[in-house]
Amino acid sequence: MGGSSRLGREALVVGGGIGGLAAACALSNHFERVTILERDEAPDSPAVPRPGVPQGKQLHALLAGGHRALDELFPGVVDDLDEAGAPRLTQGLDLRIERPGFDPFVQRDLGFYSYGVTRPQLEFCVRRRVEALGNVRFEAGCRVLGPVSTTDERAIGGVRCQRAGRSETRSAELVVDASGTGELTLAALRATGHTGTAGVPETTIGVDIGYSSAVFDIPADASRGWKGVMHLPDAPRTSRNGLLFPVEGHRWMLALGGRHDDHPPGDEAGFREYAATLRTRTIADAIGPAKMISRVDRFRFLESRLRHFERVPSFPGGLLPIGDAICRFNPVFGQGMTVAALQALALAHVLAAAANAGETVESVRRPFFEEVAAIVDTPWALAAVPDFVYARTVGERPADFAASLRFGAALTRATARHADLHKLVAEIQNLMRPRSALREPQFLERIMAEMAS
């Protein structure tokens, strides 16, 4: 990112995941010093997950919108992924998409790509780029205990933290909460009296998803006309799904998932048997001769959550949440890291606008929350409607749910017929365009024709 206008002397970022690293880059052009406070020690190898990421050993997806956002923040980081051996995946062509009625879905080169990369490798590449920024410092082994209010108790002036057994207070003109849980932001709102008795408005969807991931060596003769497989369930009859993804090191990473009482097992034999129960045998046959080179790691995700900070009557100065502190998505759709990167890029843009206009850092909050709401709208909607197909999903079902299902079915059929619509849908799924693009006349007309047929 270019520019060097200063909005302050010191900024703190709480959390050293993708959202925190990307936010630090956004801040670095506008503060003299930026410090990332991370509880975990920074792994010195791209093969080691951070202990503080409970799902760090699970399959993660970096959507095309995510790697484009990271490459804008850190020019050249895509080259780092290439050098690390992360496979490029041509959208529409390299992934075999299996969905009810389309096994497989039409394969076309849609003109853009994403990457197959493990989360530890991605964090390693991005962290190296952050460490190259002259005014950003990464402090590992630092546990943040809570916010520190300003003297008037209406704003945040720093955090209390513990490092090497010693407690200290770190002051800053801006604290970015990229901790994942958002507890720092909630504590700050309580401490400064901004939420009143109502708290922060939230939308939650209880999904109870269990998923397991394992790594396989790719067999030497694994040429099948695809690099990976995405198997979508025949909902609501079954929730069983699978994603076989190529990652660095000439390996496959397979994630299997199911809902409620149908979570995949954690032993190799049970894992392979679960894969064999999918609607097609594509994944089971692929891993049949492949050697599993990891244990099976399990994770359970109970609910998606969206915090509407923009609806809080007033918000403390000196504080901004980002990433999972704002929204946690159903992991099946692989949206989390991409949304965090897009939010960090939005932060960079609103900071630059404030600096160019000669405004203070406090002017950033409203436009940032507006940008965040626009970014979150598409991935939340993409996940929420499929979730409610299952009767045991907990939450407020969308008012137009039945119509949304009909629209979605017609969209799938129209997408198979029309290459330009197929590309648009893929761009929306990769968070490169908003879902409102489907309402453009040339696309909506075809979808409505399918609904009427």
C-alpha positions in Angstrom: 0.0 0.0 0.0 1.2 3.4 -0.7 1.1 6.7 1.2 2.6 7.9 4.5 0.1 10.3 6.0 0.1 9.9 9.8 -3.1 9.6 11.8 -1.3 8.8 15.1 1.8 7.6 16.8 0.9 4.1 18.1 -1.6 1.5 17.0 -2.1 -1.9 18.6 -3.5 -5.0 16.9 -4.7 -7.8 19.2 -4.2 -11.1 17.4 -1.7 -12.4 14.8 -4.0 -14.4 12.5 -4.7 -13.4 8.9 -7.1 -10.6 10.0 -4.6 -9.1 12.5 -1.6 -9.4 10.1 -3.6 -7.7 7.3 -4.9 -5.0 9.6 -1.3 -4.2 10.7 -0.4 -3.6 7.1 -3.4 -1.3 6.7 -2.3 0.7 9.8 1.4 0.8 9.0 0.9 3.7 6.5 -0.8 5.9 9.0 0.8 5.3 12.3 4.4 5.7 13.4 4.4 2.4 15.1 2.2 -0.7 14.9 2.5 -3.5 17.3 0.8 -6.9 17.0 0.1 -8.6 20.3 -0.2 -12.3 19.8 -0.6 -14.9 22.6 1.0 -17.7 20.7 4.7 -18.0 19.8 5.2 -17.4 16.1 6.0 -20.8 14.4 9.4 -20.8 12.7 8.1 -23.3 10.1 5.2 -23.0 7.7 4.2 -26.6 8.6 3.4 -25.8 12.2 -0.1 -24.6 13.2 -0.5 -22.0 16.0 -2.0 -23.6 19.1 -4.4 -20.7 19.6 -6.2 -21.6 16.4 -8.5 -24.4 17.4 -9.2 -25.4 13.9 -5.7 -24.7 12.6 -5.2 -28.3 11.4 -8.4 -28.3 9.4 -8.7 -27.6 5.8 -9.0 -23.8 5.1 -9.9 -22.2 1.8 -8.5 -18.9 0.6 -11.0 -17.7 -2.0 -10.0 -15.6 -5.0 -11.3 -12.4 -3.4 -9.1 -13.1 -0.4 -5.8 -13.6 -2.3 -6.5 -10.5 -4.4 -7.1 -8.5 -1.2 -3.9 -9.8 0.4 -2.0 -9.1 -2.8 -3.2 -5.5 -2.8 -2.1 -5.1 0.8 1.1 -7.0 0.4 2.2 -6.7 -3.3 4.0 -9.9 -4.2 2.5 -12.2 -1.6 0.9 -14.2 -4.3 4.4 -14.9 -5.6 5.3 -16.2 -2.2 2.4 -18.7 -2.4 3.7 -19.8 -5.8 7.2 -20.2 -4.4 5.8 -22.2 -1.4 4.3 -24.6 -3.9 0.6 -23.7 -3.3 -1.3 -25.1 -6.3 -3.2 -22.6 -8.4 -6.7 -23.7 -9.1 -8.4 -22.3 -12.2 -12.0 -21.6 -11.2 -14.6 -23.7 -13.0 -12.0 -26.1 -14.3 -9.6 -27.6 -11.7 -12.2 -28.4 -9.1 -14.8 -31.1 -9.8 -18.0 -29.8 -8.3 -20.6 -32.4 -7.4 -24.1 -31.3 -6.5 -27.4 -33.0 -6.6 -28.5 -33.3 -10.3 -25.0 -32.3 -11.5 -22.4 -35.0 -10.8 -20.3 -33.3 -11.9 -21.3 -29.7 -12.6 -20.3 -28.2 -16.0 -16.6 -27.5 -16.1 -15.4 -24.3 -17.8 -12.4 -22.1 -17.5 -13.9 -19.0 -15.8 -10.8 -16.9 -16.2 -9.5 -16.5 -12.7 -7.9 -18.7 -10.0 -7.5 -19.3 -6.3 -5.0 -21.2 -4.3 -4.8 -24.5 -2.4 -2.8 -23.6 0.7 -2.8 -24.7 4.3 -3.5 -22.1 6.9 -0.1 -22.4 8.6 1.6 -21.9 5.2 -0.6 -18.9 4.4 0.0 -17.2 7.8 3.8 -17.9 7.4 3.9 -16.1 4.0 1.8 -13.1 5.2 3.7 -12.9 8.5 7.0 -12.6 6.6 5.6 -9.7 4.6 4.5 -8.0 7.8 7.9 -8.5 9.4 9.4 -6.7 6.4 7.4 -3.5 7.2 9.8 -1.2 9.0 7.4 0.2 11.6 5.5 -3.0 12.5 6.6 -5.1 15.4 5.2 -8.7 16.2 5.2 -9.5 19.9 4.6 -13.2 20.5 3.8 -14.7 23.8 1.7 -11.7 24.8 -1.7 -12.3 26.4 -4.1 -9.4 26.3 -6.1 -9.3 29.5 -8.5 -6.4 28.8 -9.0 -2.9 27.6 -7.8 0.3 29.3 -10.2 3.2 29.2 -9.2 6.8 28.8 -9.5 9.3 31.7 -13.0 10.2 30.7 -13.9 6.5 30.5 -15.7 7.0 27.1 -12.8 5.7 24.9 -10.1 3.1 24.8 -6.6 4.2 25.3 -4.8 0.8 25.2 -4.8 -2.6 26.7 -3.6 -4.5 29.7 -1.4 -7.5 28.8 0.9 -10.1 30.3 4.2 -11.2 28.8 6.8 -13.5 30.3 4.9 -13.5 33.6 4.8 -9.7 33.9 1.8 -7.5 33.6 1.9 -4.1 31.8 -0.2 -1.5 30.2 0.2 -0.6 26.5 -1.1 2.7 25.3 -2.3 3.4 21.8 -4.5 5.9 19.9 -6.1 2.9 18.1 -6.7 -0.7 19.2 -7.8 -3.2 16.5 -9.4 -6.3 18.0 -8.5 -9.2 15.7 -8.5 -11.7 18.5 -11.2 -13.9 17.0 -13.5 -14.1 19.9 -14.3 -10.3 20.1 -14.2 -10.5 23.9 -11.9 -7.5 24.0 -14.4 -5.4 22.1 -17.3 -6.6 24.3 -15.4 -5.8 27.5 -14.5 -2.3 26.1 -18.2 -1.6 25.4 -19.2 -2.7 28.9 -16.3 -0.7 30.5 -17.2 2.5 28.7 -21.0 2.2 29.1 -21.7 2.2 25.4 -24.0 -0.8 25.1 -26.5 0.0 27.9 -28.5 -3.0 29.1 -29.3 -4.4 25.7 -25.8 -5.4 24.8 -24.6 -5.8 21.2 -27.3 -6.9 18.7 -26.4 -10.3 17.2 -27.8 -12.7 14.6 -27.0 -16.3 15.2 -27.7 -19.5 13.3 -27.2 -22.8 15.2 -25.8 -25.2 12.7 -23.9 -27.9 14.9 -21.5 -28.9 12.2 -18.8 -31.5 12.9 -15.9 -31.9 10.5 -12.7 -33.8 10.3 -9.6 -33.2 8.1 -6.7 -35.5 7.2 -3.7 -35.1 4.8 -2.8 -37.6 2.1 0.1 -38.1 -0.3 -1.2 -37.6 -3.8 -0.5 -40.9 -5.7 1.8 -40.6 -8.6 -0.9 -41.7 -11.0 -3.6 -39.3 -9.7 -4.3 -37.7 -13.1 -8.1 -37.6 -13.3 -8.9 -34.4 -15.1 -9.3 -32.4 -11.9 -7.1 -31.2 -9.1 -9.7 -31.3 -6.3 -13.3 -32.2 -5.6 -16.1 -30.3 -3.8 -19.0 -32.7 -3.0 -22.2 -30.9 -1.9 -24.8 -32.8 0.1 -28.3 -33.8 -1.1 -30.0 -31.7 1.5 -32.0 -32.1 3.6 -31.9 -35.9 3.1 -28.2 -35.9 4.2 -25.7 -33.4 5.4 -22.6 -35.4 4.5 -20.2 -33.4 2.4 -16.6 -33.5 1.4 -13.8 -31.2 0.0 -10.6 -32.8 -1.3 -8.1 -30.0 -1.9 -4.6 -30.0 -3.2 -2.1 -28.1 -1.0 1.6 -27.4 -1.0 3.9 -30.3 -0.8 2.1 -32.4 -3.4 -0.6 -33.4 -0.9 -4.3 -33.6 -0.7 -6.2 -32.3 2.3 -9.6 -33.9 2.8 -12.3 -32.4 5.0 -15.5 -34.4 5.6 -18.4 -32.8 7.4 -21.9 -33.5 8.7 -24.5 -32.0 11.0 -26.0 -32.7 14.4 -25.8 -36.5 15.0 -23.9 -37.3 11.8 -20.4 -35.9 12.4 -17.5 -37.8 10.8 -15.3 -40.0 13.0 -11.8 -39.4 14.1 -10.1 -42.7 13.2 -8.7 -43.5 9.7 -10.9 -46.5 9.0 -14.0 -44.6 10.0 -12.9 -41.6 8.1 -12.5 -43.6 4.9 -15.8 -45.4 5.5 -17.5 -42.0 5.9 -16.1 -40.8 2.6 -17.4 -44.0 0.9 -21.0 -43.0 2.0 -21.1 -39.8 -0.1 -23.5 -39.7 -3.0 -20.6 -40.5 -5.5 -17.4 -42.5 -5.0 -15.2 -39.8 -6.5 -13.5 -38.9 -3.2 -13.4 -42.4 -1.8 -11.9 -43.8 -5.0 -9.3 -41.0 -5.1 -8.0 -41.6 -1.5 -8.4 -45.4 -1.8 -4.7 -45.9 -2.9 -3.4 -42.8 -1.2 -1.4 -42.9 2.0 -2.7 -40.9 5.0 0.2 -38.9 6.4 -1.5 -37.2 9.3 -3.9 -38.0 12.0 -7.6 -37.3 11.6 -8.3 -34.0 13.3 -11.9 -33.2 14.4 -13.6 -29.9 15.1 -17.1 -28.9 16.0 -18.7 -25.6 15.0 -22.0 -24.9 16.8 -23.2 -21.6 15.4 -22.6 -18.8 13.0 -22.7 -15.4 14.6 -22.9 -11.8 13.2 -22.5 -8.9 15.6 -24.1 -5.7 14.5 -21.7 -3.2 16.0 -23.1 -0.6 13.6 -26.4 -0.8 15.5 -24.8 0.1 18.9 -26.1 3.5 19.8 -22.5 4.8 20.5 -19.1 3.2 20.2 -16.0 3.9 22.2 -13.3 5.8 20.5 -9.9 4.2 19.9 -11.2 0.8 19.1 -12.2 -1.2 16.0 -13.1 -4.9 15.8 -12.2 -7.0 12.7 -12.6 -10.5 11.3 -14.2 -13.1 13.5 -14.7 -10.5 16.3 -17.5 -9.2 14.0 -18.6 -12.4 12.2 -18.0 -16.1 12.4 -19.2 -18.0 9.3 -20.2 -21.6 8.7 -16.8 -23.0 7.9 -18.2 -25.3 5.1 -18.1 -22.3 2.8 -14.5 -21.3 3.5 -15.2 -17.6 3.8 -13.6 -16.5 7.0 -10.0 -15.7 6.0 -11.2 -14.0 2.8 -13.7 -11.8 4.7 -11.0 -10.8 7.2 -8.6 -9.9 4.4 -11.4 -7.8 2.7 -12.2 -6.0 5.9 -8.5 -5.2 6.4 -8.4 -3.8 2.8 -11.5 -1.7 3.6 -9.7 -0.4 6.7 -6.8 0.6 4.5 -9.1 2.5 2.2 -11.0 4.4 5.0 -7.7 5.2 6.8 -6.3 6.7 3.6 -9.4 8.7 2.9 -9.3 10.1 6.5 -5.6 11.0 6.2 -6.1 12.6 2.8 -9.0 14.7 4.1 -7.0 15.8 7.1 -9.4 14.1 9.5 -8.6 12.2 12.7 -8.7 8.5 13.3 -12.1 8.8 15.0 -13.6 9.7 11.6 -12.8 6.2 10.4 -15.3 4.2 12.5 -18.6 4.9 10.6 -17.3 4.4 7.1 -15.4 1.3 8.3 -18.6 -0.3 9.7 -20.5 0.6 6.6 -17.8 -1.1 4.5 -17.9 -4.1 6.8 -21.7 -4.5 6.5 -21.4 -4.5 2.7 -18.6 -7.1 2.8 -20.4 -9.4 5.2 -23.8 -9.2 3.4 -22.9 -11.6 0.5 -21.1 -14.4 2.5 -23.7 -14.4 5.2 -26.5 -14.7 2.7 -24.7 -17.5 0.8 -24.4 -19.5 4.0 -27.6 -18.7 5.8 -30.1 -20.0 3.2 -28.5 -23.4 2.7 -28.3 -23.8 6.5 -32.0 -23.4 7.0 -32.7 -26.3 4.6 -32.1 -28.5 7.7 -35.0 -28.6 10.1 -32.8 -28.7 13.2 -31.0 -25.5 12.3 -31.7 -22.9 15.0 -32.4 -19.3 14.3 -34.8 -16.9 12.5 -35.5 -18.4 9.2 -35.5 -15.7 6.4 -39.0 -14.4 5.6 -38.6 -15.2 1.9 -37.0 -18.6 2.5 -39.2 -20.7 0.2 -38.7 -18.1 -2.6 -35.0 -18.1 -2.0 -34.8 -21.9 -2.4 -36.7 -21.7 -5.7 -34.5 -18.9 -6.9 -31.4 -20.9 -5.9 -32.5 -24.0 -7.8 -33.3 -21.9 -10.9 -29.9 -20.1 -10.6 -28.1 -23.5 -10.6 -29.8 -24.6 -13.7 -29.2 -21.3 -15.5 -25.6 -21.3 -14.4 -25.1 -24.7 -16.0 -26.5 -23.3 -19.3 -24.8 -20.0 -19.5 -21.0 -19.5 -19.3 -21.2 -15.8 -18.4 -23.6 -16.4 -15.6 -21.4 -19.3 -14.4 -18.5 -16.8 -14.2 -20.6 -14.3 -12.3 -21.8 -16.8 -9.7 -18.2 -18.0 -9.2 -17.1 -14.4 -8.7 -19.9 -13.9 -6.1 -18.9 -17.2 -4.3 -15.3 -16.1 -4.3 -16.4 -12.7 -2.8 -15.1 -10.7 -5.8 -18.6 -9.3 -6.5 -21.7 -8.6 -4.4 -24.7 -10.9 -4.7 -26.7 -7.9 -5.9 -25.0 -8.4 -9.3 -27.5 -11.3 -9.9 -30.2 -8.6 -10.2 -28.6 -7.1 -13.3 -31.2 -7.5 -16.1 -29.2 -9.7 -18.4 -28.7 -12.3 -15.7 -32.0 -11.9 -13.8 -34.0 -12.5 -17.0 -32.4 -15.9 -17.5 -32.9 -16.9 -13.9 -36.6 -15.9 -14.0 -37.0 -17.9 -17.2 -35.7 -21.0 -15.4 -38.1 -20.4 -12.5 -41.0 -20.2 -14.9 -40.0 -23.4 -16.8 
